[in-house]
């Protein structure tokens, strides 16, 4: 099923960037949430994501992931999450992070 179509101008509003995961830890008091400190090159941010059933925090450190950088921040379990990482979900519920396969610097735009 395909979602509704966007005009190119709407897509261009999305600020997709490469980020490097600097730190990751389970969010205390939760079963699914991981808190990550990421680098966008010229700034660092915190992200909260429901990855714990699929990834160990230590396995995320150093990964170059794709994030939506201009998403309005949200407080999740007392932690301000400043963006959203992108992941794909398979038919069986398997989650896979969107990563880059070359040495692209944090902060690089995804087009």
N, CA, C and O atoms as a GROMACS GRO file, in nm:
protein
  444
    1UNK      N    1   0.084  -0.117   0.000
    1UNK     CA    2   0.000   0.000   0.000
    1UNK      C    3   0.089   0.124   0.000
    1UNK      O    4   0.177   0.138   0.085
    2UNK      N    5   0.066   0.213  -0.093
    2UNK     CA    6   0.144   0.334  -0.106
    2UNK      C    7   0.071   0.448  -0.036
    2UNK      O    8  -0.050   0.465  -0.052
    3UNK      N    9   0.146   0.526   0.042
    3UNK     CA   10   0.087   0.641   0.110
    3UNK      C   11   0.051   0.748   0.007
    3UNK      O   12   0.088   0.738  -0.110
    4UNK      N   13  -0.021   0.848   0.052
    4UNK     CA   14  -0.060   0.955  -0.041
    4UNK      C   15   0.064   1.023  -0.097
    4UNK      O   16   0.168   1.032  -0.031
    5UNK      N   17   0.053   1.071  -0.218
    5UNK     CA   18   0.165   1.134  -0.286
    5UNK      C   19   0.189   1.275  -0.233
    5UNK      O   20   0.096   1.346  -0.197
    6UNK      N   21   0.317   1.312  -0.230
    6UNK     CA   22   0.358   1.447  -0.190
    6UNK      C   23   0.406   1.523  -0.312
    6UNK      O   24   0.456   1.464  -0.408
    7UNK      N   25   0.390   1.651  -0.308
    7UNK     CA   26   0.453   1.736  -0.409
    7UNK      C   27   0.600   1.749  -0.371
    7UNK      O   28   0.634   1.741  -0.253
    8UNK      N   29   0.686   1.769  -0.467
    8UNK     CA   30   0.828   1.780  -0.440
    8UNK      C   31   0.858   1.891  -0.340
    8UNK      O   32   0.952   1.880  -0.260
    9UNK      N   33   0.780   1.997  -0.342
    9UNK     CA   34   0.800   2.108  -0.248
    9UNK      C   35   0.779   2.062  -0.103
    9UNK      O   36   0.848   2.108  -0.012
   10UNK      N   37   0.684   1.971  -0.083
   10UNK     CA   38   0.659   1.918   0.052
   10UNK      C   39   0.777   1.831   0.097
   10UNK      O   40   0.821   1.840   0.211
   11UNK      N   41   0.827   1.748   0.008
   11UNK     CA   42   0.942   1.662   0.041
   11UNK      C   43   1.064   1.746   0.074
   11UNK      O   44   1.141   1.711   0.164
   12UNK      N   45   1.083   1.856   0.004
   12UNK     CA   46   1.200   1.941   0.024
   12UNK      C   47   1.200   2.007   0.161
   12UNK      O   48   1.303   2.060   0.204
   13UNK      N   49   1.088   2.007   0.231
   13UNK     CA   50   1.082   2.062   0.367
   13UNK      C   51   1.148   1.970   0.468
   13UNK      O   52   1.186   2.014   0.577
   14UNK      N   53   1.164   1.843   0.432
   14UNK     CA   54   1.227   1.748   0.523
   14UNK      C   55   1.378   1.767   0.523
   14UNK      O   56   1.441   1.771   0.417
   15UNK      N   57   1.436   1.779   0.641
   15UNK     CA   58   1.580   1.793   0.654
   15UNK      C   59   1.637   1.659   0.699
   15UNK      O   60   1.652   1.633   0.819
   16UNK      N   61   1.668   1.573   0.601
   16UNK     CA   62   1.726   1.442   0.629
   16UNK      C   63   1.877   1.455   0.629
   16UNK      O   64   1.936   1.508   0.535
   17UNK      N   65   1.939   1.405   0.736
   17UNK     CA   66   2.084   1.418   0.750
   17UNK      C   67   2.147   1.289   0.802
   17UNK      O   68   2.081   1.206   0.864
   18UNK      N   69   2.276   1.276   0.773
   18UNK     CA   70   2.355   1.167   0.828
   18UNK      C   71   2.397   1.208   0.969
   18UNK      O   72   2.440   1.320   0.992
   19UNK      N   73   2.383   1.115   1.063
   19UNK     CA   74   2.424   1.138   1.201
   19UNK      C   75   2.510   1.021   1.247
   19UNK      O   76   2.490   0.908   1.204
   20UNK      N   77   2.603   1.048   1.334
   20UNK     CA   78   2.684   0.942   1.394
   20UNK      C   79   2.639   0.923   1.538
   20UNK      O   80   2.626   1.019   1.613
   21UNK      N   81   2.615   0.797   1.576
   21UNK     CA   82   2.576   0.767   1.713
   21UNK      C   83   2.702   0.769   1.800
   21UNK      O   84   2.794   0.689   1.779
   22UNK      N   85   2.706   0.860   1.897
   22UNK     CA   86   2.821   0.875   1.985
   22UNK      C   87   2.806   0.793   2.113
   22UNK      O   88   2.902   0.733   2.160
   23UNK      N   89   2.686   0.791   2.167
   23UNK     CA   90   2.656   0.716   2.289
   23UNK      C   91   2.517   0.657   2.276
   23UNK      O   92   2.432   0.713   2.207
   24UNK      N   93   2.494   0.544   2.341
   24UNK     CA   94   2.362   0.483   2.342
   24UNK      C   95   2.346   0.404   2.471
   24UNK      O   96   2.438   0.336   2.516
   25UNK      N   97   2.227   0.416   2.531
   25UNK     CA   98   2.198   0.342   2.653
   25UNK      C   99   2.047   0.320   2.663
   25UNK      O  100   1.968   0.399   2.611
   26UNK      N  101   2.010   0.214   2.731
   26UNK     CA  102   1.868   0.190   2.754
   26UNK      C  103   1.814   0.301   2.842
   26UNK      O  104   1.881   0.347   2.935
   27UNK      N  105   1.693   0.344   2.813
   27UNK     CA  106   1.629   0.447   2.894
   27UNK      C  107   1.571   0.379   3.017
   27UNK      O  108   1.484   0.293   3.007
   28UNK      N  109   1.621   0.419   3.131
   28UNK     CA  110   1.584   0.357   3.257
   28UNK      C  111   1.432   0.358   3.277
   28UNK      O  112   1.365   0.457   3.250
   29UNK      N  113   1.381   0.244   3.324
   29UNK     CA  114   1.238   0.233   3.351
   29UNK      C  115   1.154   0.198   3.230
   29UNK      O  116   1.031   0.196   3.239
   30UNK      N  117   1.219   0.169   3.117
   30UNK     CA  118   1.145   0.130   2.996
   30UNK      C  119   1.200  -0.002   2.943
   30UNK      O  120   1.312  -0.041   2.974
   31UNK      N  121   1.118  -0.070   2.863
   31UNK     CA  122   1.160  -0.197   2.805
   31UNK      C  123   1.211  -0.182   2.662
   31UNK      O  124   1.292  -0.262   2.616
   32UNK      N  125   1.163  -0.078   2.592
   32UNK     CA  126   1.191  -0.070   2.449
   32UNK      C  127   1.276   0.050   2.409
   32UNK      O  128   1.330   0.053   2.299
   33UNK      N  129   1.290   0.148   2.496
   33UNK     CA  130   1.352   0.274   2.454
   33UNK      C  131   1.503   0.279   2.476
   33UNK      O  132   1.555   0.233   2.578
   34UNK      N  133   1.571   0.336   2.378
   34UNK     CA  134   1.714   0.363   2.386
   34UNK      C  135   1.734   0.512   2.367
   34UNK      O  136   1.677   0.573   2.277
   35UNK      N  137   1.817   0.570   2.454
   35UNK     CA  138   1.855   0.710   2.444
   35UNK      C  139   1.991   0.717   2.376
   35UNK      O  140   2.084   0.647   2.416
   36UNK      N  141   2.002   0.801   2.274
   36UNK     CA  142   2.127   0.814   2.200
   36UNK      C  143   2.171   0.959   2.193
   36UNK      O  144   2.090   1.049   2.178
   37UNK      N  145   2.301   0.979   2.205
   37UNK     CA  146   2.359   1.110   2.175
   37UNK      C  147   2.420   1.096   2.037
   37UNK      O  148   2.501   1.007   2.012
   38UNK      N  149   2.379   1.186   1.947
   38UNK     CA  150   2.425   1.179   1.808
   38UNK      C  151   2.499   1.307   1.770
   38UNK      O  152   2.480   1.412   1.831
   39UNK      N  153   2.583   1.295   1.669
   39UNK     CA  154   2.652   1.410   1.612
   39UNK      C  155   2.595   1.437   1.474
   39UNK      O  156   2.582   1.347   1.391
   40UNK      N  157   2.561   1.564   1.451
   40UNK     CA  158   2.522   1.610   1.318
   40UNK      C  159   2.633   1.695   1.258
   40UNK      O  160   2.608   1.784   1.176
   41UNK      N  161   2.754   1.668   1.298
   41UNK     CA  162   2.869   1.743   1.248
   41UNK      C  163   2.897   1.864   1.333
   41UNK      O  164   2.992   1.866   1.410
   42UNK      N  165   2.814   1.966   1.319
   42UNK     CA  166   2.838   2.091   1.393
   42UNK      C  167   2.757   2.100   1.522
   42UNK      O  168   2.765   2.200   1.592
   43UNK      N  169   2.679   1.997   1.555
   43UNK     CA  170   2.602   1.997   1.680
   43UNK      C  171   2.573   1.855   1.723
   43UNK      O  172   2.573   1.761   1.643
   44UNK      N  173   2.546   1.841   1.853
   44UNK     CA  174   2.506   1.712   1.909
   44UNK      C  175   2.363   1.723   1.959
   44UNK      O  176   2.319   1.829   2.002
   45UNK      N  177   2.292   1.612   1.952
   45UNK     CA  178   2.153   1.606   1.996
   45UNK      C  179   2.126   1.474   2.066
   45UNK      O  180   2.205   1.379   2.057
   46UNK      N  181   2.014   1.470   2.137
   46UNK     CA  182   1.965   1.346   2.196
   46UNK      C  183   1.847   1.296   2.115
   46UNK      O  184   1.763   1.374   2.070
   47UNK      N  185   1.841   1.166   2.096
   47UNK     CA  186   1.727   1.100   2.032
   47UNK      C  187   1.681   0.988   2.124
   47UNK      O  188   1.761   0.926   2.193
   48UNK      N  189   1.552   0.963   2.124
   48UNK     CA  190   1.495   0.848   2.194
   48UNK      C  191   1.421   0.766   2.090
   48UNK      O  192   1.341   0.819   2.013
   49UNK      N  193   1.448   0.636   2.088
   49UNK     CA  194   1.386   0.549   1.988
   49UNK      C  195   1.357   0.413   2.049
   49UNK      O  196   1.428   0.367   2.138
   50UNK      N  197   1.253   0.349   2.001
   50UNK     CA  198   1.213   0.217   2.050
   50UNK      C  199   1.289   0.104   1.984
   50UNK      O  200   1.230   0.018   1.918
   51UNK      N  201   1.418   0.104   2.002
   51UNK     CA  202   1.504   0.006   1.936
   51UNK      C  203   1.549  -0.110   2.025
   51UNK      O  204   1.606  -0.207   1.974
   52UNK      N  205   1.526  -0.102   2.155
   52UNK     CA  206   1.581  -0.202   2.247
   52UNK      C  207   1.543  -0.346   2.214
   52UNK      O  208   1.624  -0.435   2.237
   53UNK      N  209   1.423  -0.373   2.162
   53UNK     CA  210   1.394  -0.512   2.126
   53UNK      C  211   1.475  -0.561   2.005
   53UNK      O  212   1.478  -0.682   1.978
   54UNK      N  213   1.539  -0.470   1.934
   54UNK     CA  214   1.607  -0.506   1.808
   54UNK      C  215   1.758  -0.484   1.809
   54UNK      O  216   1.830  -0.548   1.733
   55UNK      N  217   1.806  -0.394   1.895
   55UNK     CA  218   1.948  -0.359   1.898
   55UNK      C  219   1.996  -0.348   2.041
   55UNK      O  220   1.924  -0.302   2.130
   56UNK      N  221   2.120  -0.389   2.063
   56UNK     CA  222   2.189  -0.360   2.189
   56UNK      C  223   2.248  -0.221   2.177
   56UNK      O  224   2.304  -0.187   2.073
   57UNK      N  225   2.239  -0.139   2.280
   57UNK     CA  226   2.293  -0.003   2.272
   57UNK      C  227   2.438   0.001   2.224
   57UNK      O  228   2.474   0.087   2.143
   58UNK      N  229   2.521  -0.088   2.273
   58UNK     CA  230   2.664  -0.088   2.236
   58UNK      C  231   2.684  -0.110   2.085
   58UNK      O  232   2.784  -0.066   2.029
   59UNK      N  233   2.589  -0.180   2.020
   59UNK     CA  234   2.601  -0.206   1.877
   59UNK      C  235   2.565  -0.085   1.792
   59UNK      O  236   2.593  -0.084   1.672
   60UNK      N  237   2.503   0.015   1.851
   60UNK     CA  238   2.464   0.136   1.778
   60UNK      C  239   2.578   0.238   1.772
   60UNK      O  240   2.583   0.319   1.679
   61UNK      N  241   2.668   0.235   1.869
   61UNK     CA  242   2.774   0.334   1.878
   61UNK      C  243   2.864   0.326   1.755
   61UNK      O  244   2.913   0.219   1.718
   62UNK      N  245   2.885   0.442   1.693
   62UNK     CA  246   2.968   0.450   1.574
   62UNK      C  247   2.892   0.436   1.444
   62UNK      O  248   2.946   0.466   1.337
   63UNK      N  249   2.767   0.392   1.448
   63UNK     CA  250   2.689   0.379   1.325
   63UNK      C  251   2.657   0.516   1.268
   63UNK      O  252   2.635   0.612   1.341
   64UNK      N  253   2.655   0.523   1.136
   64UNK     CA  254   2.612   0.643   1.064
   64UNK      C  255   2.469   0.616   1.019
   64UNK      O  256   2.445   0.534   0.930
   65UNK      N  257   2.376   0.686   1.080
   65UNK     CA  258   2.234   0.664   1.055
   65UNK      C  259   2.174   0.784   0.984
   65UNK      O  260   2.238   0.888   0.971
   66UNK      N  261   2.050   0.770   0.937
   66UNK     CA  262   1.979   0.879   0.873
   66UNK      C  263   1.873   0.928   0.972
   66UNK      O  264   1.797   0.849   1.027
   67UNK      N  265   1.870   1.060   0.992
   67UNK     CA  266   1.773   1.119   1.084
   67UNK      C  267   1.695   1.232   1.017
   67UNK      O  268   1.744   1.297   0.925
   68UNK      N  269   1.574   1.252   1.065
   68UNK     CA  270   1.494   1.368   1.028
   68UNK      C  271   1.529   1.475   1.130
   68UNK      O  272   1.487   1.469   1.246
   69UNK      N  273   1.607   1.573   1.086
   69UNK     CA  274   1.666   1.671   1.178
   69UNK      C  275   1.574   1.786   1.212
   69UNK      O  276   1.593   1.851   1.314
   70UNK      N  277   1.475   1.814   1.129
   70UNK     CA  278   1.390   1.930   1.156
   70UNK      C  279   1.252   1.892   1.210
   70UNK      O  280   1.157   1.967   1.195
   71UNK      N  281   1.243   1.776   1.273
   71UNK     CA  282   1.120   1.737   1.340
   71UNK      C  283   1.112   1.811   1.473
   71UNK      O  284   1.211   1.822   1.545
   72UNK      N  285   0.996   1.863   1.506
   72UNK     CA  286   0.977   1.932   1.633
   72UNK      C  287   1.012   1.837   1.747
   72UNK      O  288   0.971   1.721   1.746
   73UNK      N  289   1.089   1.886   1.845
   73UNK     CA  290   1.131   1.800   1.955
   73UNK      C  291   1.010   1.755   2.038
   73UNK      O  292   0.907   1.822   2.042
   74UNK      N  293   1.027   1.640   2.103
   74UNK     CA  294   0.922   1.584   2.188
   74UNK      C  295   0.988   1.528   2.313
   74UNK      O  296   1.099   1.476   2.308
   75UNK      N  297   0.921   1.540   2.425
   75UNK     CA  298   0.972   1.483   2.549
   75UNK      C  299   0.913   1.344   2.565
   75UNK      O  300   0.792   1.326   2.571
   76UNK      N  301   1.003   1.246   2.572
   76UNK     CA  302   0.964   1.105   2.584
   76UNK      C  303   1.022   1.052   2.714
   76UNK      O  304   1.144   1.043   2.730
   77UNK      N  305   0.935   1.016   2.805
   77UNK     CA  306   0.977   0.964   2.936
   77UNK      C  307   1.078   1.056   3.004
   77UNK      O  308   1.175   1.010   3.064
   78UNK      N  309   1.054   1.186   2.994
   78UNK     CA  310   1.136   1.285   3.060
   78UNK      C  311   1.261   1.326   2.985
   78UNK      O  312   1.338   1.409   3.034
   79UNK      N  313   1.283   1.271   2.866
   79UNK     CA  314   1.402   1.304   2.786
   79UNK      C  315   1.356   1.377   2.660
   79UNK      O  316   1.267   1.331   2.589
   80UNK      N  317   1.419   1.491   2.633
   80UNK     CA  318   1.386   1.568   2.513
   80UNK      C  319   1.453   1.501   2.393
   80UNK      O  320   1.575   1.495   2.384
   81UNK      N  321   1.370   1.449   2.301
   81UNK     CA  322   1.419   1.385   2.180
   81UNK      C  323   1.416   1.488   2.068
   81UNK      O  324   1.311   1.545   2.038
   82UNK      N  325   1.532   1.511   2.006
   82UNK     CA  326   1.549   1.621   1.911
   82UNK      C  327   1.569   1.572   1.768
   82UNK      O  328   1.669   1.603   1.703
   83UNK      N  329   1.474   1.495   1.720
   83UNK     CA  330   1.480   1.440   1.586
   83UNK      C  331   1.424   1.300   1.584
   83UNK      O  332   1.375   1.251   1.685
   84UNK      N  333   1.432   1.236   1.469
   84UNK     CA  334   1.382   1.100   1.455
   84UNK      C  335   1.474   1.024   1.361
   84UNK      O  336   1.507   1.071   1.252
   85UNK      N  337   1.514   0.905   1.404
   85UNK     CA  338   1.594   0.822   1.314
   85UNK      C  339   1.502   0.750   1.220
   85UNK      O  340   1.384   0.730   1.249
   86UNK      N  341   1.554   0.710   1.106
   86UNK     CA  342   1.476   0.638   1.006
   86UNK      C  343   1.513   0.490   1.010
   86UNK      O  344   1.631   0.453   1.018
   87UNK      N  345   1.410   0.406   1.003
   87UNK     CA  346   1.430   0.261   1.004
   87UNK      C  347   1.324   0.198   0.916
   87UNK      O  348   1.218   0.255   0.892
   88UNK      N  349   1.354   0.079   0.868
   88UNK     CA  350   1.257   0.002   0.790
   88UNK      C  351   1.207  -0.112   0.876
   88UNK      O  352   1.280  -0.166   0.960
   89UNK      N  353   1.080  -0.150   0.855
   89UNK     CA  354   1.022  -0.261   0.929
   89UNK      C  355   0.981  -0.370   0.831
   89UNK      O  356   0.904  -0.346   0.738
   90UNK      N  357   1.034  -0.490   0.852
   90UNK     CA  358   1.000  -0.604   0.768
   90UNK      C  359   0.865  -0.663   0.807
   90UNK      O  360   0.806  -0.624   0.908
   91UNK      N  361   0.818  -0.757   0.728
   91UNK     CA  362   0.687  -0.818   0.749
   91UNK      C  363   0.676  -0.887   0.885
   91UNK      O  364   0.568  -0.888   0.944
   92UNK      N  365   0.783  -0.942   0.935
   92UNK     CA  366   0.782  -1.012   1.064
   92UNK      C  367   0.807  -0.918   1.181
   92UNK      O  368   0.819  -0.963   1.295
   93UNK      N  369   0.814  -0.787   1.154
   93UNK     CA  370   0.841  -0.691   1.261
   93UNK      C  371   0.989  -0.664   1.283
   93UNK      O  372   1.026  -0.594   1.377
   94UNK      N  373   1.074  -0.720   1.198
   94UNK     CA  374   1.218  -0.695   1.207
   94UNK      C  375   1.246  -0.550   1.172
   94UNK      O  376   1.193  -0.498   1.074
   95UNK      N  377   1.328  -0.485   1.253
   95UNK     CA  378   1.365  -0.345   1.232
   95UNK      C  379   1.508  -0.336   1.181
   95UNK      O  380   1.597  -0.405   1.232
   96UNK      N  381   1.531  -0.252   1.082
   96UNK     CA  382   1.665  -0.226   1.030
   96UNK      C  383   1.684  -0.076   1.014
   96UNK      O  384   1.607  -0.009   0.946
   97UNK      N  385   1.788  -0.024   1.078
   97UNK     CA  386   1.819   0.118   1.068
   97UNK      C  387   1.862   0.154   0.927
   97UNK      O  388   1.927   0.075   0.859
   98UNK      N  389   1.827   0.274   0.883
   98UNK     CA  390   1.880   0.325   0.757
   98UNK      C  391   2.018   0.381   0.787
   98UNK      O  392   2.033   0.474   0.866
   99UNK      N  393   2.118   0.324   0.723
   99UNK     CA  394   2.256   0.365   0.743
   99UNK      C  395   2.317   0.400   0.608
   99UNK      O  396   2.260   0.369   0.503
  100UNK      N  397   2.433   0.464   0.613
  100UNK     CA  398   2.505   0.494   0.489
  100UNK      C  399   2.617   0.392   0.474
  100UNK      O  400   2.673   0.346   0.573
  101UNK      N  401   2.650   0.358   0.350
  101UNK     CA  402   2.748   0.252   0.327
  101UNK      C  403   2.887   0.304   0.291
  101UNK      O  404   2.976   0.226   0.257
  102UNK      N  405   2.904   0.436   0.299
  102UNK     CA  406   3.036   0.495   0.275
  102UNK      C  407   3.066   0.592   0.388
  102UNK      O  408   2.979   0.622   0.470
  103UNK      N  409   3.189   0.641   0.392
  103UNK     CA  410   3.232   0.731   0.500
  103UNK      C  411   3.182   0.873   0.472
  103UNK      O  412   3.260   0.961   0.434
  104UNK      N  413   3.053   0.893   0.492
  104UNK     CA  414   2.992   1.024   0.472
  104UNK      C  415   2.995   1.098   0.606
  104UNK      O  416   2.955   1.040   0.707
  105UNK      N  417   3.040   1.222   0.610
  105UNK     CA  418   3.053   1.294   0.737
  105UNK      C  419   2.916   1.322   0.802
  105UNK      O  420   2.818   1.348   0.732
  106UNK      N  421   2.911   1.316   0.936
  106UNK     CA  422   2.789   1.355   1.005
  106UNK      C  423   2.748   1.496   0.965
  106UNK      O  424   2.832   1.585   0.948
  107UNK      N  425   2.618   1.516   0.949
  107UNK     CA  426   2.564   1.645   0.908
  107UNK      C  427   2.537   1.654   0.761
  107UNK      O  428   2.469   1.746   0.716
  108UNK      N  429   2.590   1.558   0.683
  108UNK     CA  430   2.566   1.561   0.538
  108UNK      C  431   2.418   1.546   0.509
  108UNK      O  432   2.348   1.469   0.575
  109UNK      N  433   2.371   1.619   0.410
  109UNK     CA  434   2.230   1.611   0.371
  109UNK      C  435   2.202   1.485   0.291
  109UNK      O  436   2.284   1.440   0.212
  110UNK      N  437   2.084   1.429   0.314
  110UNK     CA  438   2.035   1.316   0.237
  110UNK      C  439   1.938   1.372   0.136
  110UNK      O  440   1.844   1.443   0.174
  111UNK      N  441   1.958   1.343   0.009
  111UNK     CA  442   1.873   1.399  -0.097
  111UNK      C  443   1.807   1.290  -0.175
  111UNK      O  444   1.732   1.317  -0.268
   0.00000   0.00000   0.00000
